[in-house]
């Protein structure tokens, strides 16, 4: 089941104390960014943040999960009512994440395909 736009807007509204949250469609669900860093997702109407040491401290009962398959790398955030807590969780998670890679400028080079005889 895909997440509803209404739920995504609700979560982003709950996170507004963390800063300027951007959400975008990502593989049929939604990715969340703060100041250019990807920090979480909303999938099947569930909010997830990336696994960090700060996240483990703030969500001590949470176990890493893989909401979209692959290796577990996210914590499910069950409590969405406490805006101050959510802001702290997002900011501290953001602090531990690496800076985004700079965007490439200029045209992309095409890969050469070797010709077979």
C-alpha positions in Angstrom: 0.0 0.0 0.0 1.5 3.3 -1.0 1.6 6.3 1.4 -1.1 8.9 1.1 -0.2 12.5 0.3 -2.3 13.5 3.3 -0.2 11.4 5.7 3.1 12.7 4.1 2.0 16.3 4.6 1.0 15.5 8.2 4.4 14.0 9.0 6.2 16.9 7.3 4.1 19.3 9.3 5.1 17.5 12.5 8.7 17.9 11.6 8.6 21.6 10.9 10.5 22.5 14.0 13.5 20.6 12.6 13.8 23.0 9.7 12.9 23.1 6.1 11.9 19.6 5.2 11.6 18.6 1.5 9.8 15.5 0.4 9.9 13.9 -3.0 8.5 10.8 -4.6 11.0 8.1 -4.3 10.5 4.6 -5.8 6.7 4.9 -5.4 7.0 6.2 -1.8 8.5 9.4 -0.4 12.0 10.5 0.6 12.7 13.2 3.1 15.5 15.7 3.1 16.7 18.4 5.4 19.2 21.0 4.1 20.2 18.7 1.2 20.7 15.6 3.3 18.5 12.5 2.9 17.5 11.5 6.4 14.3 9.4 6.1 11.4 8.0 4.2 7.7 7.6 4.5 6.6 4.2 3.2 3.2 2.5 3.7 2.1 5.4 5.9 5.0 4.8 8.3 7.8 7.3 9.0 11.4 6.0 9.1 14.7 7.7 9.9 18.2 6.5 9.0 20.0 4.5 11.6 22.4 6.6 13.6 23.9 6.6 17.2 21.7 9.5 18.1 18.6 7.7 16.8 19.4 4.6 18.9 19.7 6.9 22.0 16.4 8.6 21.2 14.6 5.4 20.1 16.2 2.8 22.5 13.6 0.1 21.8 13.8 0.5 18.0 15.4 -2.2 15.9 16.8 -1.5 12.4 14.4 -2.4 9.7 14.5 -2.5 5.9 11.1 -1.0 4.8 12.0 -1.2 1.1 14.0 -4.4 1.2 17.7 -4.9 1.3 19.8 -4.3 4.5 18.1 -2.9 7.6 19.1 0.8 7.8 16.1 2.6 9.1 14.2 3.0 12.4 10.4 3.1 12.4 9.2 6.2 14.3 5.9 5.2 15.9 5.2 8.4 18.0 4.3 11.3 15.8 2.6 13.6 18.3 5.6 15.2 20.0 6.9 17.8 17.6 9.9 18.8 19.9 11.0 15.2 20.1 10.7 14.7 16.3 12.7 17.9 15.7 15.4 16.7 18.0 15.5 13.2 16.4 15.7 14.7 12.9 18.3 17.3 13.7 20.5 14.8 15.6 20.2 12.2 12.9 21.0 14.9 10.3 24.2 15.9 12.3 25.6 12.3 11.9 24.9 11.9 8.2 27.6 12.8 5.6 27.2 15.9 3.5 25.6 15.3 0.2 27.8 14.7 -2.8 28.3 17.7 -5.0 26.2 17.6 -8.2 28.1 17.0 -11.4 28.2 20.0 -13.7 28.4 19.9 -17.4 27.1 17.3 -19.9 27.4 13.6 -19.1 29.8 11.6 -21.2 28.3 8.7 -23.0 29.9 5.3 -22.5 31.5 3.9 -25.5 30.2 0.6 -26.6 32.9 -1.7 -28.1 32.0 -2.9 -31.5 32.1 -6.6 -32.1 33.0 -8.0 -35.5 
